[in-house]
């Protein structure tokens, strides 16, 4: 199996979609979380090679979760996923430490391209 990925999104069907794209691309999905605080816990536990992170989630949003994960691991590889392709959000995510940004609805090839780029 390829690199290990943690999938974070508050919508179960979105997690399913991302997992499906990643598995078909040869990646191993080692865990999933439905909010930012669970994402941070899972990251500590699983130490994945990559995290796909939704921005808008209950409890702790994706940008806060990115900051927390980057505190734990300065080399954490995180790709933000959001329906809101707003410039400010993209900038906040990148400043928080995200390596790339994928907009929903997902184009499988775009997701895999972002994953390959970040992991290379």
Secondary structure, 3 states (H helix, E strand, C coil): CCCEEEEECCCHHHHHHHHHHHHHCCCEEEEEECCHHHHHHHHHHHCCCEEEEECCCCCCCHHHHHHHHHHHCCCCCEEEEECCCCHHHHHHHHHHCCCEEEECCCCHHHHHHHHHHHHC
